[in-house]
Amino acid sequence: MEQQRTHKSWHGIRQAVFSGQADPDSPPVAVTIPAAWGQNAADALAALVPEKSVLDISQLAQNLAAQAAASAPDQANEIEWGVNSLLANRQACPVPLNGDFTGGCPGFIFNPNGFCDSAGIFDTAEFAEAVELAVTTLSAAAPEATTMHLGLTDLHLFVTRLNIDYDTQTARDALAALCALMTACADAASGRLVAHDAESVTITPYPKLPERCAIPGLLEAATATQRLAMQSGIRRHQQLSSLLPQPATEALLGAETLGFSRAVSALDDSGNLSRWARAKLAGAGTSAEAALAAHLRGEDILAPASLAAHQMMYEALAPYVHAMPAAPEALAFAPPASAREALPARRTGYTQKVSIGGHKLFLSTGEYANGSLGEIFIALHKEGSAFRGLMDAFSIAVSMGLQHGVKLEDYIEAFTFTRFGPAGTVEGDPAVNQATSMIDYVFRNLAVNYLGNHSLAPATPEAADSVGDGAADRAPLLPLDLPTPAPRERRRAFKLVS
């Protein structure tokens, strides 16, 4: 097969060959893409163009451009330059990339971050030209298609780069204006493609645009383009804009989040700070070290947006595009947020050392500023690792409950008089003389020191049960009478069979 010449848009971009896989069970594919795009993009391209053993992103872009240019020779140069440039700069990607429109609806996914310069200035005119080019290209490559999907990706990162919080009305207004511009540009371009006496779709009046927009010139461009589209009043296609997810295509463009979705973590797949997190810190003038220090102080400056913010973003953008995905899960069924009262970084408390039945125990407490109990620690120095681990987990569970509002009285009522060894005489604590267990002692001590409760019924330790004691243990294991005496050691190998 004759090797095609690489378009000039790809010159100067270092390419690398990756072993891409659509999924872990699929055979590896040799994928040539810009080296900076990385392994995730290689896997995404392998998923976008299946059943190929060798893939080259520049050749795929050139093939699609040539396919469209063949149907629109008067615009061949514009299409060739536009498709290659948009993909090489990771500004947009056609769907499907291999130019096979027989199995689905043609589309283009735009990454608005690619239209921002290093200072975060969005190029509105360039974006509008890209949308018009996409409609022209897809109409030429798939002339029979009456529906297109022109969408956007990684909008959370986009607004963060503009120093706008995702969960704000400012962000919703800016992205609504962006969607409105995309839809109006697509309608206007589609209207210019309506042939004489051909079927067309009437453009309905657009919804009112937001009153303000934080992106300079975007609201004015959207208003002017809507006015231009309404002058013709018709378009060739039934549907053009949508925010339906295209996971593989969006991954090829380097998106961290699909469409208008919220970012759910400040870390990326590799465990490093995500791009939106770094953009947020840069916008706030905060270094990663300062962010870590704030996190250790209990401040969550990189908290992800809530489900409610995602729902409100959905409602804000829906009127400005032709199609939307299913709405985010209903907010009414969202679990309530945990209301934990954090302890101060420097806290008061005490450590009590006692011996219970000859076994040493250390009880440490942590207090809120008002002196109320907020945490406990129980240290056992000579017990088995399993027992110590259970006691540590028990201490953490009680501490979490106290910090979430469980009353100390409830714990005292639940855990005093628990009976298990070691138990007996308590040495080292004049307020508690006897305990039926270590847990019983802990809550007797807390009752005295935090509630002033000296009226608990006295502990009456009993002989601890042990293997071989009690009527149940002395009973035969088989349905027959054994000789008397029947030491347990003589019956260890017996089993009950049926």
Order of alpha helices (4+ residues) and beta strands (2+ residues): beta-beta-alpha-beta-alpha-alpha-beta-beta-alpha-beta-alpha-alpha-beta-alpha-beta-beta-alpha-alpha-alpha-alpha-beta-beta-beta-alpha-alpha-beta-beta-alpha-alpha
